[in-house]
Amino acid sequence: QVQLVESGGGLVQAGGSLRLSCTASGSVFSLNAMGWYRQAPGKLRELVAQITSGGMTNYGDSVKGRFTISKDTIKNTVYLQMNNLKPEDAAVYYCNAKRLGILGYDVWGQGTQVIVSS
């Protein structure tokens, strides 16, 4: 059993920065990856960034070069540093944790809203 708690969303001007945090509790040892997805009104949920237990990262094409995902294993926390934010980045951002395999599952945070003004 894993629980995720997110924080760090808010209102920012285009070109500004935000840092999101997601802290996991419970059976953290069972997770293979953690990351962030986002969903804007009328659009599909999309991958923003992901980091595996081994430290491998993956980014959505639209955020490459602007966003950076990192983790603090001791704190069981994953961070998303978002720089040079654009209006199209506005969305609800959801922390995600994955366990792969036959008994795999996804766990989701409550979501934190990012608003980018222009």
N, C-alpha and C positions, 0 to 999 in steps of 0.2 A: 504494500500500500504506500503510495506516494502522494504527497500534497505539494502544490506549488503556490507561492505567494509572490505577486508582482508589485512593482512600484516604479515610479520615475516618469510616468507620462505627464503631459501637460501641454500648455500653449507656448509656441515658439514662433518667431519670425522666420521667414524663408532665409536660408543661409545660416541659421543658428544650429545649435547642438542640444541634444538630450542624451541622457544615460539611463537606460532601463536596467532594473535588477530583478532577478527571479531566484528565490531561495526554495530549495527542495527539502522536504523532510519525509521521514518514513524509510522505506526500503530503497534508499538511494543506491546501494551497491548493486541492485538489479538492473539499473538503467544502462543503456548502450549509448544514448545521445540525448542532448538537450538543445533547445533552440527556440527561435521566435518565428511565429507566423503573424500575418496581419490580414485584416479584412476591412475594406472600405464599403460604404453603402452601395448596393447594387453590383458588387464585384465578388469574385470568388476568393476564398482564403488562399493566400500564397505564402510560400516559404520566403522568409527574410534571411535567416542565417541559422546554421546548425553547427554544433561542435560535439564530437564523439568523446567517449570516455578516454580515448587515446590522444585527444587533442587535434584531430583532423577537423578542418573547417570547410563549410560549404555555404555559398551566398547566392541569393537570388540575383539575376542579372541586373536588375534595376538599382541595386544598392551596392554593387561591387565598387570598391574604391572610396566609398563614403561611410559605410558602416563596418564596425569591427566587433566580433563576438569573442568573449573571453570567459574564463571560469576561474573560480577559487575553490579548489577541491576541499580544503579544510572547512570553509564556510558553506559548502554545498550550494554555491551561488553561481549563476551565470549572468553575465553582463552584456548589454548591447550598447555600444557607443555609436551614436548616430550624429554624423557631422554633415554640414552643408545640406540641411534638410530642405526639401522641396514641397510645394503644395500637394503633389501627388503622393507624398509619403503619409499624408494624413489618413489615419485608420485606427481601429482598435487593434492593439498588439497583444498577442496571446503567447505566453510561455508554454512550451511543449516539452514533454519528456517521453522518451520511447524505450520500450523493451522489445527487442526483436525476437523472432522465432515463433514456434507453434503456440507458445503461451504468451506471446507478445501482447502489448497493450500501449495505448497512448494516455497520457495524463495532461490535462490542460489547466492553466491558470485562469483566474477570473477575468483577465483582460485589463489593459490600461490604455486609455485613449491618448492619442497624439494628434494635436491640432497644429497645423502649420499655416500661418497667416502670410499674406502677400500684399 
